[in-house]
Amino acid sequence: MTALRFALAQVNMTVGDFAGNSETVIRRTAEAAAAGAQVVTFPEMMLTGYPVEDLVLRPAFRAASQAALTGLAEQLAAAGLGHVAVIVGYVDDDGLPRDASAFLLDGRVVARQFKHHLPNYGVFDERRYFAPGTTLNVVRHLGVDIALTVCEDAWQEGGPFTVAGAADVGVVVNINGSPYERNKDDVRLRLLQRRAAEARAPIVYVNTVGGQDELVFDGDSMVIAADGTTVMRAPQFVEDVFLVDVPVTDAPDSPAEVTDEVLTVTRVATGASPAPRRDPEPAVVTDRVPDEEEVWGALVVGLGDYVHKNGFRSVVLGMSGGIDSAVVAAIAADAIGGENVYGVSMPSAYSSEHSRSDASDLAQRLGAHYREVPIKAIVDAFMDPLQLTGLAAENVQARIRGTTLMSLSNAEGHLVLATGNKSELAVGYSTIYGDAVGGFAPIKDVPKTFVWALAEWRNSQAEKRGETLPIPPNSITKPPSAELSPGQLDSDSLPDYAVLDAILARYVDGDRGVDEIVAEGFEADLVQRVARMVDAAEWKRRQYPPGSKISFKAFGRDRRLPITNRWREAPRPA
Amino acid sequence: MTALRFALAQVNMTVGDFAGNSETVIRRTAEAAAAGAQVVTFPEMMLTGYPVEDLVLRPAFRAASQAALTGLAEQLAAAGLGHVAVIVGYVDDDGLPRDASAFLLDGRVVARQFKHHLPNYGVFDERRYFAPGTTLNVVRHLGVDIALTVCEDAWQEGGPFTVAGAADVGVVVNINGSPYERNKDDVRLRLLQRRAAEARAPIVYVNTVGGQDELVFDGDSMVIAADGTTVMRAPQFVEDVFLVDVPVTDAPDSPAEVTDEVLTVTRVATGASPAPRRDPEPAVVTDRVPDEEEVWGALVVGLGDYVHKNGFRSVVLGMSGGIDSAVVAAIAADAIGGENVYGVSMPSAYSSEHSRSDASDLAQRLGAHYREVPIKAIVDAFMDPLQLTGLAAENVQARIRGTTLMSLSNAEGHLVLATGNKSELAVGYSTIYGDAVGGFAPIKDVPKTFVWALAEWRNSQAEKRGETLPIPPNSITKPPSAELSPGQLDSDSLPDYAVLDAILARYVDGDRGVDEIVAEGFEADLVQRVARMVDAAEWKRRQYPPGSKISFKAFGRDRRLPITNRWREAPRPA
């Protein structure tokens, strides 16, 4: 038994930025080499960013990816880093587009591994883009047989890891673009433990960190030994290079011949002599963090990366004094600094005094900019020709606010944030082109009850650190209201949020039928009413801004439902 | 050689409306039976509607589809129609979800065929939903071997049609949900001719007609003989039952044993005696119509079905006096009647006199409702607190108009139509939450140059029929302008539309690289500028309303690009 020193480059990349992403690889490889790393592993699609969606369909893009790979190998060598093995993801094209991993050494591409299992569920459309690989590439380097795999290969029973086990490999490297999802069961760890057992070898799992439109990647890179032990585990949402000495078995003199109907083992040797033995130094093993902390991290990274990668420097949002805008503002302040957050209070005739005072309190706590734009005169200007009443009169207020925020965005260059939460979005409790305007919607996948939990967690963190509480306690405790008509409360139109969220978790996230939900003890009429509200709001959700996915099933590409749809579930008659 | 009388039920169905769709099958079967039909074929997913997207993931929905099928077989028998063979599409679930076709007779399900080729490109995500079938079901009925296939099975080389040929079948039935796409090459006919040759048998191809969100189905059902002759061809966009006597070879006494690695031939016999010989009566063979007529038909059906299937009775739109709103209004008048169209002129300080007169002329020509809501006072109410200039001042006018239309929708119940065309949407020449508001965008997939062509074609049709021209000639001839600042013309910001559309056809619809487009003779700086405008407008397109797809590649599910995207093609230096 010897130990190879791996560096897991848990880094952030940007879709389409071949030059910038290559530069990151070179910089991080230099850092890893200085720390004695022998193999540096980067995430899936490191050079292209991930996911690139229909960019894959453009021949020019695929050619650029292949050119970036060979260019990178040369640049690494030119920088004196040719002796370090680098494993890096990119898009290949051997006549068919491939989600690929390359093994680089001495200025050359030693091996190219194509992803075998192509996910085509949830947010993934990889059958749309790629042809599956049918080889398992094993690179003999420094006396160790290193097997290459990509992401989903680790999520399916059988396939590459079983074949790797039969091929007597010393270690399996699995590069990932694995999006964050709330998950108290530590599914990744359990999967990797199973795969390590199948491979009878340690697994080096490296994942990217950062935001790309609606997806947030949390890192959580790790090394799992063949017996399931966690050798190393990186913190989530932190961009860094993590070093780990991975105990590996030496490559056998005559490795097993593997016959598999689907995958062919392809072996290549770099010619490097076996590495001298070394005693493994202990590596970092990060503990799991509480749910709220993890989600907060995802939301901060998701928003921050959307802002920066799209060339914005600041955000603007309506501050209503309520909990949703308070939490969004606090996330924004954590992501890009309070000084880059612009809050606008837009009181109407129905706005309470506390809506203004809580909003200004919020801005002060965050060090955010704050201004008031009263909308009463604008409302009157609409009312005069249109004579609106009821819902139309309520909505016009929200739309004036939306137009005001967009005007400030046009005039001052801020990204507009929509402040709606998942519960509202589910039942259509928002005004399209009103509070729904924005380039990004940070909490669109956060249920209302969890918005409160996040607020309390964030304030408690501040309290522990002796800092100002970012969120006005009054915004947490007061009853939620849209304040679009006199004395209006959310509870006038919606069930209690705890009940609503419980039903939504089943109907939306779980695709459970109305009958099944009723069987769990929820009131039949209520379940049916909620299901109908969800179905009827599909058209609004289609036009809602993107926002970070944190749940098993987020609105957007994760849940694709027709707008025109007469399917209405009714509870079975008792 | 005998002839079986088929009825091709080119009908419209609604997603999720199991009761209504079953009722359509029974009514149309009765009609066909009265005309002597022996086999009645309905489209793919007749019972569920198509496409149902993630509804397939719900166990309750799949169970409802299976129950609807067995219920339908019983209802047909109860209605005295049990003796007529009915072939109908639905969703099956034999442990895995299936895109299926059933052969019904005498109150029973005689055979269930699962779609073999599952498209996962363009607008299709069928690998997300279905498992592929691995059998080819051949039903011996009335002395003829009838092979069952579903849609995409006819679009791929090899597979079911080749196997059907080897199995000596008498006829192949192919049921479809095949969306309309502009296509001057008559691809469907050529494909079916190839499949008929492979199958060595005639093909009965039946397609649905109607709109479902962004897709429009054009019918174009047909019967192609083994030698490629068109035996029957139905008109596009017409809902009806088309009868055709299909000459078929008798079933052989001992059919060939077929060994195929992928598909197993499964044979079943209904026990019905061979049909008496009959001389085929000639059937309708519809000629192809000009491009403009075909597209106009698609747009009328797409909008009409969106309105009706979503429970609306009327539409409202801004009438600017320009060509886009004129064409949208004329489509709406053709789809739901001019009396259900509500036009609103919303002049600002920069509106020309002709913007009003052309708008009111349009409404009069269509018999549409018309009102004026001047927005100057509302603009002033925004200007006062916000002091807007430049782009912000332009956009606020468009957003006031959007809010006005939404207010009228809220107050009066109309569906709001967005009037943007594909060229504008491509380059981002529209105001999000302004002219982009709406529940549906009828011409979002129509390039500006083709908007003019459609207007001229529609007026010429009216002229031929001696009717009032629906579109004011002045709206066709005047130079396009957004009228958001003094004297503004589209040509101030955009290239000539003929050039722009030619570049967009290559960059957007064709996924061609900047270099390739330049090589065709387009000016390099211009191509690059257009490509950048297209890339930068992705975030706006995400929030744009749905509208009918008529092109090879429509914005929406057909073209899935990241918003966060630094991939910028530059022409190769000369």
Interface residues (C-beta under 8 A of the other chain):
Chain A: T14 V15 G16 D17 G20 G49 P51 V52 E53 D54 L55 L57 R58 P59 A60 F61 A64 N120 Y121 D125 R127 R128 G211 Q212 D213 D305 Y306 K309 N310 V373 P374 A377 I378 D380 A381 F382 D384 P385 L386 L388 T389 G390 L391 A392 N395 V396 R399 I400 G402 T403 T404 M406 S407 L408 N410 A411 I432 Y433 V437 G439 D511 G513 V514 D515 E516 W539 R542 Q543 Y544 P545 P546 R557 R559 R560 L561 P562 I563 T564 N565 R566 W567 R568 E569
Chain B: T14 V15 G16 D17 G20 G49 P51 V52 E53 D54 L55 L57 R58 P59 A60 F61 A64 N120 Y121 D125 R127 R128 G211 Q212 D213 D305 Y306 K309 N310 V373 P374 A377 I378 D380 A381 F382 D384 P385 L386 L388 T389 G390 L391 A392 N395 V396 R399 I400 G402 T403 T404 M406 S407 L408 N410 A411 I432 Y433 V437 G439 D511 G513 V514 D515 E516 W539 R542 Q543 Y544 P545 P546 R557 R559 R560 L561 P562 I563 T564 N565 R566 W567 R568 E569
